[in-house]
Amino acid sequence: MASFEGEEEEVEGGYGSSYVVGGSFPKDFGYGPEDGLDGELSDGVPSQNKPRILLMGLRRSGKSSIQKVVFHKMSPNETLFLESTNKIVKEDVSNSSFVQFQIWDFPGQIDFFDPTFDSDMIFGGCGALVFVIDAQDDYMEALNRLHQTVTRAYKVNPSIRFEVFIHKVDGLSDDHKIETQRDIHQRANDDLLDAGMESISLSFYLTSIYDHSIFEAFSKVVQKLIPQLPTLEHLLNIFISNSGIEKAFLFDVVSKIYIATDSSPVDMQSYELCCDMIDVVIDVSCIYGIAEEGESSAFDNQSSSIIHLNNGTVLYLREVNRFLALVCILREDSFDRQGLIDYNFLCFRNAIQKVFEVKCQSVGIPRILMDPPSSLIQSNG
Ligand SMILES: Nc1nc2c(ncn2[C@@H]2O[C@H](COP(=O)(O)OP(=O)(O)OP(=O)(O)O)[C@@H](O)[C@H]2O)c(=O)[nH]1
C-alpha cells in the first residue's frame, strides 16, 4: 500500500462510544446513543421496518459465536470461551447497524407445543429464519429440529425466508463439505416432501466464523430482505460503467455485510479485500482522526480513503451515509480520472438518499425508484 488519503471535514454524528484503538476493529462499534430514539434509526427509517432475522439451532451449533463475530467484532478464537445459554435468550442487534437483527437462542429441549411458546409473536414479524447446523457433529437431531422449526414457522408466517447455515465447515475437507451439503440438502427436502410441505423453500450456505464465509452468507440473507435491492444494483451498475470501476460493494459498515453489489459475479477475494479496507479505514480514523467536542471518533459520513496496491489496483472507499460505505476496486489507469469518479459518486450518493427517502415516505409499502441519476458523466476509457 503506497498511500492513505484520510478522513476530512466536519464530524456529523460519530460512530459511537466505545472502541479499542489499535485492535483489528473497534469492539462494540456503534453509531451512538441517538440511534433508536423514538423507534427510529438515524437514517430516518423506522426500526420496525428494518429486516428482522431470527437465529436458531441446537445447542453449541455456533449461534452466539456467529452473532458475536459478525455484529460485535469478536475475534473467532475468543468464541471458544462463550458460555452456553440454558434458556431462550433474545438479543437485539438493532441500534448499531443497518441490519435490524434479533437472535433467539433456542436450547434443544424447547417444546414448540408448549402453550407458553408464543409462535405468533416469534415468527409473525420475522423476515428470515437462519437455522444453524453444526457440520462437525452428527446432524440428525439438528435436521429433526430444523423440520419442526420451519413447518411451525411457515404455518404462522409463510413469507419467512428459511436459510440453513451448514456451519463450522472449517474442520472439513473440500470433498467432505460438498458431500455434507448434498446430504443435508437432500434429507431436509425429503422430510418436507414427506410431510406435504414442499412449498417451503430452504437455502443452504457453507459457513465458518474463521473466514469470510459467514459474512458472505449473512450478506445474501440480508439482501433478500431489502426491497430496494434491484434499484441499488441498478444504480451501482450505472455508477461503475460510467466511472471505469471493476467492482463496487455497498457495505453496512458496522457488520461488513454488503447489502448490494453490481451485477458482475462476486469473487471471495475481492470481497475480503474490501472488508479489510473497511477495517483499515476505521482503525486509522480511530487512531488519527480528530474528533470534535462530544464525539468519540472522527470517522463519519464525510470520510473517504484511497489505497493503491502494488499490483496496479486501487481501492476507493466513500461514506454514503452513517450506515453505508461504497467500496470499489479499479485499475490504476482508470483512476487517472479521479475527478470524474468523485463527481459520479456524488450523483450516486444523491440517488441512494432518494431511494431511502422514498422508503421512509411509504412506510411499509416498498416503492422502487428506477430513475438513474441523469447527471452521471460518462467515462471514455
Ligand atoms: N471450528 C469452529 N468452531 C466454531 C464455529 N462457530 C462456533 N464455533 C465454536 O462452537 C462452540 C459453541 O459456540 P456457541 O456460539 O456458544 O454456540 P451456541 O449455538 O450459541 O450455543 P448455546 O448458547 O448453547 O445455544 C464454541 O466453542 C465456538 O468457538 C466455526 O465456524 N468453526
The ligand as a MOL file (V3000), in Angstrom:
LIG
                    3D

  0  0  0     0  0            999 V3000
M  V30 BEGIN CTAB
M  V30 COUNTS 32 34 0 0 0
M  V30 BEGIN ATOM
M  V30 1 N -14.4760 -24.7660 14.3180 0
M  V30 2 C -15.4650 -23.8920 14.5070 0
M  V30 3 N -15.9830 -23.7260 15.7440 0
M  V30 4 C -16.9880 -22.8280 15.8950 0
M  V30 5 C -17.5040 -22.0760 14.8070 0
M  V30 6 N -18.5130 -21.2860 15.2690 0
M  V30 7 C -18.6120 -21.5460 16.5880 0
M  V30 8 N -17.6850 -22.4620 16.9800 0
M  V30 9 C -17.4600 -22.9940 18.3350 0
M  V30 10 O -18.6140 -23.6950 18.7500 0
M  V30 11 C -18.7670 -23.6100 20.1630 0
M  V30 12 C -20.2020 -23.2710 20.5140 0
M  V30 13 O -20.4870 -21.9860 20.0420 0
M  V30 14 P -21.6670 -21.0900 20.6500 0
M  V30 15 O -21.6700 -19.8390 19.8300 0
M  V30 16 O -21.5720 -20.9600 22.1180 0
M  V30 17 O -22.9280 -21.9670 20.2780 0
M  V30 18 P -24.4550 -21.6290 20.5800 0
M  V30 19 O -25.2360 -22.2250 19.4680 0
M  V30 20 O -24.6780 -20.1920 20.8440 0
M  V30 21 O -24.6610 -22.4670 21.8910 0
M  V30 22 P -25.8030 -22.3020 23.0210 0
M  V30 23 O -25.5660 -20.9810 23.6650 0
M  V30 24 O -25.5440 -23.4610 23.9130 0
M  V30 25 O -27.1210 -22.4060 22.3260 0
M  V30 26 C -17.7510 -22.5570 20.6210 0
M  V30 27 O -16.6790 -23.2370 21.2300 0
M  V30 28 C -17.2930 -21.8900 19.3410 0
M  V30 29 O -15.9200 -21.4710 19.4070 0
M  V30 30 C -16.9180 -22.2750 13.4960 0
M  V30 31 O -17.2850 -21.6770 12.4840 0
M  V30 32 N -15.9190 -23.2010 13.4250 0
M  V30 END ATOM
M  V30 BEGIN BOND
M  V30 1 1 1 2
M  V30 2 2 2 3
M  V30 3 1 2 32
M  V30 4 1 3 4
M  V30 5 2 4 5
M  V30 6 1 4 8
M  V30 7 1 5 6
M  V30 8 1 5 30
M  V30 9 2 6 7
M  V30 10 1 7 8
M  V30 11 1 8 9
M  V30 12 1 9 10
M  V30 13 1 9 28
M  V30 14 1 10 11
M  V30 15 1 11 12
M  V30 16 1 11 26
M  V30 17 1 12 13
M  V30 18 1 13 14
M  V30 19 2 14 15
M  V30 20 1 14 16
M  V30 21 1 14 17
M  V30 22 1 17 18
M  V30 23 2 18 19
M  V30 24 1 18 20
M  V30 25 1 18 21
M  V30 26 1 21 22
M  V30 27 2 22 23
M  V30 28 1 22 24
M  V30 29 1 22 25
M  V30 30 1 26 27
M  V30 31 1 26 28
M  V30 32 1 28 29
M  V30 33 2 30 31
M  V30 34 1 30 32
M  V30 END BOND
M  V30 END CTAB
M  END
